[in-house]
Amino acid sequence: MSDYVVLARRWRPRSFDTLVGQEHVTRALVNALDGGRLSHAFLFSGIRGTGKTTLARLLALCLNCEQGTTSKPCGVCGSCREIIAGHHPDVMEVDAASRTKVEQMRELLDMVAYAPTHSRFRIFILDEVHMLSVPSFNALLKTLEEPPSHVKFLFATTELRKLPATILSRCQRYELRRVAEDVLLGHMAHILDQEGIAYENKALALVAQAAEGSVRDSLSLLDQVIAHGGGAVVHATVEQLLGLTNRETIHVLLGQILTGDGKGVLETVAGAHQNGVEPEMVVRDLLARLHGEVRGKVIGNPVSQGDGAEWSGRLPESVTVEHLQMVYMVLNKGGNELHLTDRPWRALEMLLLRVCYLAPVPDLGKLIRVLGRETTSGDGGGAAPPVSQGPSAASSPPVASARGGVEAFPGSWKQMVSTIRRLEPTLGMILNAQLACPEYRVPDAQGPGHVALVLVNECFGTPQEIRNKVQGFISRHFQAKVTVVVTVGADSGRPETLQEAMVREAGETLSQLESDVHSNPILQSLRTRFNAEIVSIAPTERVNLH
C-alpha cells in the first residue's frame, strides 16, 4: 500500500510522442533537436498540469542521453535512468519558489562555470521561475544572455506576465495550451484500459470537464474517483464526489428562473442542497446551460450537455437572447461573490431570486426605432386608429389546463392579464404595461369572444407577434373560441394600459387622501394648537405599480 504511485506520476510521459495536447510545442522541439538548432534557454508557460516541468525533463533526457543528442532518448542508459529518477549530477531541478533570495541565485550561478561531470550538458531546470525576486532576476541576466556552451537553462512558469521583459527576451518561449476535453477523455480512457479498470464514458466526460484543461488535475481526480467508487469509474459516483448537479435539475431550475417561478426555484435549490451539491457548481452549470442556449439560438444548433447528450427540453420561445444574456451577466457577477459570504447557500437563493424577477429585456433595435418615431412626431397627437375587426384567426382546439380542469374564461381584461401573469409571468408583464384593451367580449352562447388590443409601442414585439402570444395562451388554457386583434396606437387618444390606470388610480387615491387629511377637523385643531406641520401623506398600504 505504501508503494502506490498515483496515476499522474506513474503515467508521466517519457517521450514527446506520449505528451498529450501540446503538439505545437513538441513538433518545434523535435525539429530543433533533429536539426541541431538548440537555444541556450527555454521557457515553458501555461496553466498547471499541462506538461511544463515534464517537457523540461524530456528535453534534459534528449540533451544528455548517452546515445547522443536526439529527439528520441533511449530511456534505459545510465544517464536517462538518473534523470528520470531525479538524481543526475549534471541536471539540477530547482524550485524557484523556495530559492527566491539573490544569495541563493548567486550560489547557483557559481556552478555554471564548472563543466559537467559525465554528461554533455549541465542543465538547470527552474520551476515556477516567476517567484524569483527582482535582484535574483538581475543577477541571472548576464549569465542567461551568454552562458558557457555546456550550460542549458530550462524555465517553467504559470505566471508569464510576472517575468521581466529582459528575461523573456533571452529565452525561446513555448506557451502550453489547455488540453481539450475530448483529448483528456481519450487519454484517461487509454490509461484505464491499460490499468484494467472499468469506466463509463459519461463519468470520464465529467472528470474532463472538472479538470479544466489540466492533465494532472484530470488524473488526480481520476485517482480519487477510483478510490471512491471501489475500483470503478461510475457516473453517479463522479457526480456525488464532485458535488455536481444533474442535467435535469439544471433544466428545471433555469425554466423556473425564466418564467418567474420563485417558489419553484427555492424548492429546487433546497433539493440540490440536500444532495450535497456545491453552490458554485449550481451557478457554473447554469452559466454553461445559458451559454449553450444563446449559442443554439444564434447558430441554430442543438444545445449540448458537453458529454455529447442533448438537453431533453427547450426553454420558452418567448425568452429572447437579450434576456438570456442579462441573466448570464447577473449570475456570472453574483457567482464570483459567493465565496465572500459565510452562508453561500443563502447568497445563492438571493442571487437566483434576483434573476428570477428580472424584467424582460426589450429588443434594442425596436426600442431605438420607437424612440426615433416619438422624437420626430413631437407632441402632435391625433386619435388612435380604429380597431380593425379583420378576419378572425381560427381558434386552436381547446386544451385542459395544467391543473387538470378547464380554466373559466376571465370576465375582464384585467382578470385575463392577472391569469396570464400567474401562469406566464413574462408575457403578463408585457401585456400589463404595453397594451390597452378598448373592447373585451366574453364568449357565450351567442357567439365567440372578441379581444381588441392597442399596442403602445413595439419594444417587445410587433402586433402580429403579440397577437400570436395572446391567442396561443387562450388556446392552451381555455375551452373557448376567441378572436384577438392587435393594432398600434398613438400616445394621445388611445385607452389606458392597466399599468397606466393603476398609476392614475393611485394618484387619485393619494390626492383624495391628502384632501381628507387637510380638511379633517381634529388634525386642523392639532395644527393650530401646536403650530404643527404635515410633512408627508402616504397610504398605509402602498400600491404596487409594477
LINRA-V567395 format. One record per residue. RES is the residue in one letter. PHI is phi as a letter, one per 20 degrees, with the letter a starting at -180 (NA if undefined). BURIAL is I if it has 24 or more other C-alpha atoms within 12 Angstrom, else O. D_CENTER is the distance of its C-alpha to the mean C-alpha in Angstrom with 2 decimals. Layout:
res=RES phi=PHI burial=BURIAL d_center=D_CENTER
res=RES phi=PHI burial=BURIAL d_center=D_CENTER
This chain:
res=M phi=NA burial=O d_center=41.07
res=S phi=f burial=O d_center=41.26
res=D phi=e burial=O d_center=41.32
res=Y phi=f burial=O d_center=37.94
res=V phi=d burial=O d_center=35.75
res=V phi=f burial=O d_center=31.99
res=L phi=g burial=I d_center=30.49
res=A phi=f burial=I d_center=28.83
res=R phi=e burial=O d_center=32.36
res=R phi=f burial=O d_center=34.38
res=W phi=d burial=I d_center=32.46
res=R phi=f burial=I d_center=32.23
res=P phi=g burial=I d_center=33.20
res=R phi=d burial=I d_center=36.87
res=S phi=b burial=I d_center=36.84
res=F phi=f burial=I d_center=34.73
res=D phi=f burial=O d_center=34.65
res=T phi=e burial=O d_center=32.79
res=L phi=e burial=I d_center=30.03
res=V phi=e burial=I d_center=26.91
res=G phi=m burial=I d_center=24.36
res=Q phi=c burial=I d_center=26.30
res=E phi=f burial=I d_center=28.90
res=H phi=f burial=O d_center=28.84
res=V phi=e burial=I d_center=30.10
res=T phi=f burial=I d_center=32.50
res=R phi=f burial=O d_center=34.11
res=A phi=f burial=I d_center=34.94
res=L phi=f burial=I d_center=36.34
res=V phi=f burial=I d_center=38.39
res=N phi=f burial=O d_center=39.91
res=A phi=f burial=O d_center=40.72
res=L phi=f burial=I d_center=42.38
res=D phi=f burial=O d_center=44.34
res=G phi=e burial=O d_center=45.40
res=G phi=m burial=O d_center=46.36
res=R phi=d burial=O d_center=44.22
res=L phi=d burial=I d_center=42.71
res=S phi=f burial=I d_center=41.52
res=H phi=e burial=I d_center=42.60
res=A phi=b burial=I d_center=39.09
res=F phi=c burial=I d_center=35.70
res=L phi=c burial=I d_center=32.31
res=F phi=d burial=I d_center=29.33
res=S phi=c burial=I d_center=25.89
res=G phi=q burial=I d_center=22.36
res=I phi=f burial=I d_center=19.91
res=R phi=f burial=I d_center=21.53
res=G phi=m burial=I d_center=22.98
res=T phi=d burial=I d_center=23.17
res=G phi=o burial=I d_center=26.99
res=K phi=f burial=I d_center=28.23
res=T phi=f burial=I d_center=30.99
res=T phi=f burial=I d_center=31.75
res=L phi=f burial=I d_center=32.40
res=A phi=f burial=I d_center=34.65
res=R phi=f burial=I d_center=36.64
res=L phi=f burial=I d_center=36.93
res=L phi=f burial=I d_center=38.26
res=A phi=f burial=I d_center=40.71
res=L phi=g burial=I d_center=41.90
res=C phi=f burial=I d_center=42.46
res=L phi=f burial=I d_center=44.39
res=N phi=d burial=I d_center=46.63
res=C phi=f burial=I d_center=47.28
res=E phi=f burial=I d_center=51.05
res=Q phi=e burial=O d_center=51.16
res=G phi=o burial=O d_center=50.16
res=T phi=f burial=I d_center=47.10
res=T phi=b burial=I d_center=45.09
res=S phi=e burial=I d_center=41.61
res=K phi=c burial=I d_center=42.50
res=P phi=f burial=I d_center=43.90
res=C phi=f burial=I d_center=46.03
res=G phi=m burial=I d_center=44.36
res=V phi=c burial=O d_center=47.72
res=C phi=f burial=O d_center=49.93
res=G phi=f burial=O d_center=50.60
res=S phi=f burial=I d_center=48.45
res=C phi=f burial=I d_center=45.38
res=R phi=f burial=O d_center=45.81
res=E phi=f burial=I d_center=46.10
res=I phi=f burial=I d_center=42.97
res=I phi=f burial=I d_center=40.98
res=A phi=f burial=O d_center=42.49
res=G phi=n burial=O d_center=41.64
res=H phi=c burial=O d_center=45.24
res=H phi=f burial=I d_center=46.48
res=P phi=f burial=I d_center=48.73
res=D phi=d burial=I d_center=47.70
res=V phi=d burial=I d_center=43.91
res=M phi=d burial=I d_center=42.59
res=E phi=d burial=I d_center=38.98
res=V phi=d burial=I d_center=38.17
res=D phi=e burial=O d_center=35.26
res=A phi=f burial=I d_center=35.00
res=A phi=f burial=O d_center=33.13
res=S phi=e burial=O d_center=36.36
res=R phi=c burial=I d_center=38.75
res=T phi=e burial=I d_center=37.60
res=K phi=f burial=O d_center=41.06
res=V phi=f burial=O d_center=43.22
res=E phi=f burial=O d_center=46.15
res=Q phi=f burial=I d_center=44.22
res=M phi=f burial=I d_center=43.24
res=R phi=f burial=O d_center=46.91
res=E phi=f burial=O d_center=47.98
res=L phi=f burial=I d_center=45.64
res=L phi=f burial=I d_center=46.92
res=D phi=f burial=O d_center=50.52
res=M phi=e burial=I d_center=49.99
res=V phi=f burial=I d_center=49.13
res=A phi=f burial=O d_center=52.80
res=Y phi=e burial=O d_center=53.82
res=A phi=f burial=O d_center=53.92
res=P phi=f burial=I d_center=52.14
res=T phi=f burial=O d_center=54.35
res=H phi=b burial=O d_center=54.18
res=S phi=c burial=I d_center=51.29
res=R phi=f burial=I d_center=50.67
res=F phi=c burial=I d_center=48.10
res=R phi=e burial=I d_center=47.16
res=I phi=d burial=I d_center=43.37
res=F phi=d burial=I d_center=41.22
res=I phi=d burial=I d_center=37.61
res=L phi=d burial=I d_center=35.70
res=D phi=e burial=I d_center=32.36
res=E phi=l burial=I d_center=29.82
res=V phi=f burial=I d_center=32.21
res=H phi=f burial=I d_center=30.13
res=M phi=f burial=I d_center=31.42
res=L phi=f burial=I d_center=34.95
res=S phi=f burial=I d_center=36.54
res=V phi=f burial=O d_center=37.64
res=P phi=f burial=O d_center=41.30
res=S phi=f burial=I d_center=40.41
res=F phi=f burial=I d_center=38.75
res=N phi=f burial=O d_center=41.85
res=A phi=f burial=I d_center=44.14
res=L phi=e burial=I d_center=42.34
res=L phi=g burial=I d_center=42.49
res=K phi=f burial=O d_center=46.07
res=T phi=f burial=I d_center=46.10
res=L phi=f burial=I d_center=42.79
res=E phi=f burial=I d_center=44.21
res=E phi=c burial=O d_center=47.54
res=P phi=f burial=I d_center=47.53
res=P phi=f burial=O d_center=50.43
res=S phi=f burial=O d_center=50.26
res=H phi=e burial=I d_center=49.86
res=V phi=d burial=I d_center=46.64
res=K phi=c burial=I d_center=43.01
res=F phi=d burial=I d_center=40.00
res=L phi=c burial=I d_center=36.65
res=F phi=d burial=I d_center=33.72
res=A phi=c burial=I d_center=30.24
res=T phi=b burial=I d_center=27.42
res=T phi=d burial=I d_center=23.71
res=E phi=c burial=O d_center=24.09
res=L phi=f burial=I d_center=25.77
res=R phi=f burial=O d_center=25.52
res=K phi=e burial=O d_center=27.73
res=L phi=e burial=I d_center=30.63
res=P phi=f burial=I d_center=33.43
res=A phi=f burial=O d_center=34.03
res=T phi=f burial=O d_center=37.52
res=I phi=f burial=I d_center=36.24
res=L phi=f burial=I d_center=33.79
res=S phi=f burial=O d_center=36.63
res=R phi=e burial=I d_center=38.81
res=C phi=c burial=I d_center=36.50
res=Q phi=e burial=I d_center=35.27
res=R phi=d burial=I d_center=31.49
res=Y phi=c burial=I d_center=29.29
res=E phi=e burial=I d_center=25.50
res=L phi=e burial=I d_center=23.98
res=R phi=e burial=I d_center=20.72
res=R phi=f burial=I d_center=18.00
res=V phi=e burial=I d_center=19.46
res=A phi=f burial=I d_center=17.92
res=E phi=f burial=I d_center=16.96
res=D phi=f burial=I d_center=19.96
res=V phi=f burial=I d_center=22.24
res=L phi=f burial=I d_center=21.28
res=L phi=f burial=I d_center=21.90
res=G phi=f burial=O d_center=25.25
res=H phi=f burial=I d_center=26.22
res=M phi=f burial=I d_center=25.68
res=A phi=f burial=I d_center=27.52
res=H phi=f burial=O d_center=30.38
res=I phi=f burial=I d_center=30.71
res=L phi=f burial=I d_center=30.77
res=D phi=f burial=O d_center=33.33
res=Q phi=f burial=O d_center=35.46
res=E phi=e burial=O d_center=35.17
res=G phi=m burial=O d_center=36.10
res=I phi=d burial=O d_center=33.16
res=A phi=f burial=I d_center=31.97
res=Y phi=b burial=I d_center=28.28
res=E phi=d burial=I d_center=25.99
res=N phi=f burial=I d_center=23.79
res=K phi=f burial=I d_center=20.99
res=A phi=f burial=I d_center=21.27
res=L phi=f burial=I d_center=21.21
res=A phi=f burial=I d_center=18.06
res=L phi=f burial=I d_center=16.27
res=V phi=f burial=I d_center=18.00
res=A phi=f burial=I d_center=17.09
res=Q phi=f burial=I d_center=13.35
res=A phi=f burial=I d_center=13.80
res=A phi=f burial=I d_center=16.05
res=E phi=l burial=I d_center=13.50
res=G phi=n burial=I d_center=16.42
res=S phi=d burial=I d_center=19.14
res=V phi=f burial=I d_center=22.29
res=R phi=f burial=I d_center=23.71
res=D phi=f burial=I d_center=20.72
res=S phi=f burial=I d_center=20.82
res=L phi=f burial=I d_center=24.57
res=S phi=f burial=I d_center=24.50
res=L phi=f burial=I d_center=22.13
res=L phi=f burial=I d_center=24.40
res=D phi=g burial=I d_center=27.42
res=Q phi=f burial=I d_center=26.01
res=V phi=f burial=I d_center=25.15
res=I phi=f burial=I d_center=28.67
res=A phi=f burial=O d_center=30.29
res=H phi=f burial=O d_center=28.38
res=G phi=e burial=I d_center=29.17
res=G phi=m burial=O d_center=32.82
res=G phi=n burial=O d_center=32.86
res=A phi=c burial=I d_center=30.49
res=V phi=d burial=I d_center=26.80
res=V phi=d burial=I d_center=25.81
res=H phi=g burial=I d_center=22.53
res=A phi=f burial=I d_center=23.23
res=T phi=f burial=I d_center=24.13
res=V phi=f burial=I d_center=20.94
res=E phi=g burial=I d_center=18.88
res=Q phi=f burial=I d_center=21.26
res=L phi=f burial=I d_center=21.40
res=L phi=e burial=I d_center=17.72
res=G phi=m burial=I d_center=17.08
res=L phi=e burial=I d_center=14.71
res=T phi=e burial=I d_center=14.35
res=N phi=f burial=I d_center=16.08
res=R phi=f burial=I d_center=15.00
res=E phi=f burial=O d_center=17.39
res=T phi=f burial=I d_center=16.30
res=I phi=f burial=I d_center=12.72
res=H phi=f burial=I d_center=14.51
res=V phi=f burial=I d_center=16.99
res=L phi=f burial=I d_center=14.79
res=L phi=f burial=I d_center=12.75
res=G phi=f burial=I d_center=16.23
res=Q phi=f burial=I d_center=17.69
res=I phi=f burial=I d_center=15.23
res=L phi=f burial=I d_center=15.92
res=T phi=d burial=I d_center=19.63
res=G phi=m burial=I d_center=20.11
res=D phi=e burial=I d_center=21.28
res=G phi=f burial=I d_center=20.99
res=K phi=f burial=O d_center=23.46
res=G phi=f burial=I d_center=21.69
res=V phi=g burial=I d_center=18.39
res=L phi=f burial=I d_center=20.49
res=E phi=f burial=O d_center=22.25
res=T phi=f burial=I d_center=19.24
res=V phi=f burial=I d_center=17.75
res=A phi=f burial=O d_center=21.28
res=G phi=f burial=O d_center=21.50
res=A phi=f burial=I d_center=18.39
res=H phi=f burial=I d_center=19.97
res=Q phi=f burial=O d_center=23.21
res=N phi=e burial=O d_center=21.79
res=G phi=n burial=O d_center=20.68
res=V phi=f burial=I d_center=16.88
res=E phi=e burial=I d_center=15.24
res=P phi=g burial=I d_center=13.41
res=E phi=f burial=I d_center=10.67
res=M phi=f burial=I d_center=10.33
res=V phi=f burial=I d_center=10.20
res=V phi=f burial=I d_center=7.26
res=R phi=f burial=I d_center=5.39
res=D phi=f burial=I d_center=7.05
res=L phi=f burial=I d_center=6.59
res=L phi=f burial=I d_center=2.98
res=A phi=f burial=I d_center=4.77
res=R phi=f burial=I d_center=7.65
res=L phi=f burial=I d_center=7.07
res=H phi=g burial=I d_center=6.48
res=G phi=f burial=I d_center=9.53
res=E phi=f burial=I d_center=11.37
res=V phi=f burial=I d_center=11.37
res=R phi=f burial=O d_center=12.53
res=G phi=f burial=O d_center=14.96
res=K phi=f burial=O d_center=16.37
res=V phi=f burial=O d_center=16.87
res=I phi=d burial=O d_center=18.42
res=G phi=n burial=O d_center=19.66
res=N phi=e burial=O d_center=18.62
res=P phi=f burial=O d_center=17.92
res=V phi=f burial=I d_center=14.46
res=S phi=d burial=O d_center=14.33
res=Q phi=f burial=I d_center=13.29
res=G phi=o burial=I d_center=13.39
res=D phi=d burial=O d_center=16.87
res=G phi=n burial=O d_center=18.58
res=A phi=e burial=O d_center=18.71
res=E phi=e burial=O d_center=17.90
res=W phi=f burial=I d_center=16.69
res=S phi=f burial=O d_center=19.90
res=G phi=c burial=O d_center=19.37
res=R phi=c burial=I d_center=18.21
res=L phi=f burial=I d_center=17.02
res=P phi=g burial=I d_center=19.86
res=E phi=f burial=O d_center=21.19
res=S phi=f burial=I d_center=21.62
res=V phi=f burial=I d_center=17.93
res=T phi=e burial=I d_center=17.50
res=V phi=f burial=I d_center=14.88
res=E phi=f burial=I d_center=15.36
res=H phi=f burial=I d_center=14.68
res=L phi=f burial=I d_center=11.40
res=Q phi=f burial=I d_center=10.37
res=M phi=f burial=I d_center=11.92
res=V phi=f burial=I d_center=10.17
res=Y phi=f burial=I d_center=6.68
res=M phi=f burial=O d_center=8.56
res=V phi=f burial=I d_center=10.27
res=L phi=f burial=I d_center=7.71
res=N phi=f burial=I d_center=6.06
res=K phi=f burial=O d_center=9.80
res=G phi=f burial=I d_center=11.11
res=G phi=f burial=I d_center=9.06
res=N phi=f burial=O d_center=10.48
res=E phi=d burial=O d_center=13.80
res=L phi=f burial=I d_center=14.16
res=H phi=f burial=O d_center=16.19
res=L phi=e burial=O d_center=18.58
res=T phi=d burial=O d_center=20.12
res=D phi=e burial=O d_center=22.55
res=R phi=c burial=O d_center=21.46
res=P phi=f burial=I d_center=17.72
res=W phi=f burial=I d_center=18.19
res=R phi=f burial=O d_center=19.98
res=A phi=f burial=I d_center=17.34
res=L phi=f burial=I d_center=14.70
res=E phi=g burial=I d_center=17.22
res=M phi=f burial=I d_center=17.79
res=L phi=f burial=I d_center=14.16
res=L phi=f burial=I d_center=13.84
res=L phi=f burial=I d_center=17.30
res=R phi=f burial=I d_center=16.50
res=V phi=f burial=I d_center=13.96
res=C phi=f burial=I d_center=16.47
res=Y phi=d burial=I d_center=19.19
res=L phi=f burial=I d_center=17.68
res=A phi=f burial=I d_center=20.37
res=P phi=f burial=I d_center=19.79
res=V phi=e burial=I d_center=19.24
res=P phi=f burial=I d_center=22.39
res=D phi=f burial=O d_center=22.65
res=L phi=f burial=O d_center=23.23
res=G phi=f burial=O d_center=25.89
res=K phi=f burial=O d_center=27.80
res=L phi=f burial=O d_center=27.68
res=I phi=f burial=O d_center=29.19
res=R phi=f burial=O d_center=31.83
res=V phi=f burial=I d_center=32.77
res=L phi=f burial=O d_center=33.14
res=G phi=f burial=O d_center=35.19
res=R phi=f burial=O d_center=37.51
res=E phi=f burial=O d_center=37.96
res=T phi=f burial=O d_center=38.88
res=T phi=f burial=O d_center=41.45
res=S phi=f burial=O d_center=42.95
res=G phi=m burial=O d_center=43.74
res=D phi=e burial=O d_center=45.31
res=G phi=f burial=O d_center=47.55
res=G phi=d burial=O d_center=46.93
res=G phi=o burial=O d_center=48.74
res=A phi=f burial=O d_center=48.58
res=A phi=f burial=O d_center=45.67
res=P phi=f burial=O d_center=46.32
res=P phi=f burial=O d_center=47.89
res=V phi=f burial=I d_center=45.72
res=S phi=f burial=O d_center=46.21
res=Q phi=e burial=O d_center=47.22
res=G phi=k burial=O d_center=46.42
res=P phi=f burial=O d_center=46.45
res=S phi=f burial=O d_center=44.62
res=A phi=f burial=I d_center=41.76
res=A phi=f burial=O d_center=42.49
res=S phi=f burial=I d_center=41.05
res=S phi=f burial=O d_center=38.86
res=P phi=g burial=O d_center=40.37
res=P phi=f burial=O d_center=39.88
res=V phi=c burial=O d_center=37.46
res=A phi=f burial=O d_center=37.38
res=S phi=f burial=O d_center=34.92
res=A phi=f burial=O d_center=32.11
res=R phi=e burial=O d_center=34.44
res=G phi=o burial=O d_center=37.07
res=G phi=d burial=O d_center=39.62
res=V phi=d burial=O d_center=40.05
res=E phi=f burial=I d_center=38.92
res=A phi=f burial=O d_center=41.87
res=F phi=f burial=I d_center=41.61
res=P phi=g burial=I d_center=40.99
res=G phi=e burial=O d_center=44.14
res=S phi=b burial=O d_center=42.65
res=W phi=f burial=I d_center=39.77
res=K phi=f burial=I d_center=38.61
res=Q phi=f burial=O d_center=38.58
res=M phi=f burial=I d_center=36.78
res=V phi=f burial=I d_center=33.92
res=S phi=f burial=I d_center=33.83
res=T phi=f burial=I d_center=33.51
res=I phi=f burial=I d_center=30.74
res=R phi=f burial=I d_center=28.76
res=R phi=f burial=O d_center=29.19
res=L phi=e burial=I d_center=28.11
res=E phi=c burial=I d_center=25.69
res=P phi=g burial=I d_center=24.59
res=T phi=f burial=I d_center=22.88
res=L phi=f burial=I d_center=26.06
res=G phi=f burial=I d_center=28.24
res=M phi=f burial=I d_center=26.94
res=I phi=f burial=I d_center=27.63
res=L phi=f burial=I d_center=31.11
res=N phi=f burial=I d_center=31.97
res=A phi=e burial=I d_center=31.37
res=Q phi=d burial=I d_center=32.10
res=L phi=c burial=I d_center=34.98
res=A phi=d burial=I d_center=38.60
res=C phi=c burial=I d_center=40.84
res=P phi=f burial=I d_center=44.49
res=E phi=b burial=I d_center=45.51
res=Y phi=b burial=I d_center=44.50
res=R phi=c burial=I d_center=46.77
res=V phi=f burial=I d_center=46.20
res=P phi=f burial=O d_center=47.16
res=D phi=b burial=O d_center=50.45
res=A phi=f burial=O d_center=53.50
res=Q phi=f burial=O d_center=54.60
res=G phi=r burial=O d_center=51.63
res=P phi=f burial=O d_center=47.87
res=G phi=f burial=I d_center=45.82
res=H phi=b burial=I d_center=44.78
res=V phi=c burial=I d_center=41.94
res=A phi=d burial=I d_center=42.19
res=L phi=c burial=I d_center=39.25
res=V phi=d burial=I d_center=39.03
res=L phi=e burial=I d_center=35.69
res=V phi=f burial=I d_center=35.42
res=N phi=b burial=I d_center=33.15
res=E phi=d burial=I d_center=30.80
res=C phi=f burial=I d_center=27.54
res=F phi=d burial=I d_center=26.02
res=G phi=q burial=I d_center=27.95
res=T phi=f burial=I d_center=31.41
res=P phi=g burial=I d_center=34.29
res=Q phi=f burial=O d_center=34.12
res=E phi=f burial=O d_center=30.40
res=I phi=f burial=I d_center=31.13
res=R phi=g burial=I d_center=34.26
res=N phi=f burial=I d_center=32.50
res=K phi=f burial=I d_center=29.97
res=V phi=f burial=I d_center=32.85
res=Q phi=f burial=I d_center=35.10
res=G phi=f burial=I d_center=32.50
res=F phi=f burial=I d_center=31.91
res=I phi=f burial=I d_center=35.69
res=S phi=f burial=I d_center=36.16
res=R phi=f burial=I d_center=33.62
res=H phi=d burial=I d_center=34.92
res=F phi=c burial=I d_center=38.59
res=Q phi=e burial=I d_center=41.66
res=A phi=b burial=I d_center=43.08
res=K phi=d burial=I d_center=43.76
res=V phi=c burial=I d_center=42.57
res=T phi=e burial=I d_center=42.54
res=V phi=d burial=I d_center=39.81
res=V phi=c burial=I d_center=40.51
res=V phi=c burial=I d_center=38.21
res=T phi=c burial=I d_center=39.51
res=V phi=d burial=I d_center=38.47
res=G phi=d burial=I d_center=40.67
res=A phi=f burial=I d_center=41.66
res=D phi=f burial=I d_center=41.01
res=S phi=e burial=O d_center=44.71
res=G phi=n burial=O d_center=46.60
res=R phi=e burial=I d_center=43.75
res=P phi=f burial=I d_center=43.29
res=E phi=f burial=I d_center=40.89
res=T phi=f burial=I d_center=37.44
res=L phi=f burial=I d_center=36.94
res=Q phi=f burial=I d_center=34.92
res=E phi=f burial=O d_center=37.68
res=A phi=f burial=I d_center=40.29
res=M phi=f burial=O d_center=38.58
res=V phi=f burial=O d_center=38.48
res=R phi=f burial=O d_center=42.12
res=E phi=f burial=O d_center=43.27
res=A phi=f burial=O d_center=41.62
res=G phi=f burial=O d_center=43.42
res=E phi=f burial=O d_center=46.68
res=T phi=f burial=O d_center=46.35
res=L phi=f burial=O d_center=45.80
res=S phi=f burial=O d_center=48.76
res=Q phi=f burial=O d_center=50.98
res=L phi=f burial=O d_center=49.92
res=E phi=f burial=O d_center=50.80
res=S phi=f burial=O d_center=54.12
res=D phi=f burial=O d_center=54.95
res=V phi=f burial=O d_center=54.13
res=H phi=f burial=O d_center=56.25
res=S phi=e burial=O d_center=59.16
res=N phi=f burial=O d_center=59.13
res=P phi=f burial=O d_center=62.55
res=I phi=f burial=O d_center=61.40
res=L phi=f burial=O d_center=58.70
res=Q phi=f burial=O d_center=61.22
res=S phi=f burial=O d_center=63.63
res=L phi=f burial=O d_center=61.07
res=R phi=f burial=O d_center=60.16
res=T phi=f burial=O d_center=63.88
res=R phi=f burial=O d_center=64.81
res=F phi=d burial=O d_center=62.01
res=N phi=l burial=O d_center=61.27
res=A phi=e burial=O d_center=57.73
res=E phi=c burial=O d_center=55.01
res=I phi=e burial=O d_center=52.30
res=V phi=e burial=O d_center=49.10
res=S phi=b burial=O d_center=46.63
res=I phi=c burial=O d_center=46.64
res=A phi=b burial=O d_center=43.76
res=P phi=f burial=O d_center=43.69
res=T phi=f burial=O d_center=42.94
res=E phi=d burial=O d_center=40.24
res=R phi=f burial=O d_center=38.00
res=V phi=e burial=O d_center=37.07
res=N phi=f burial=O d_center=33.38
res=L phi=e burial=O d_center=33.19
res=H phi=d burial=O d_center=29.66
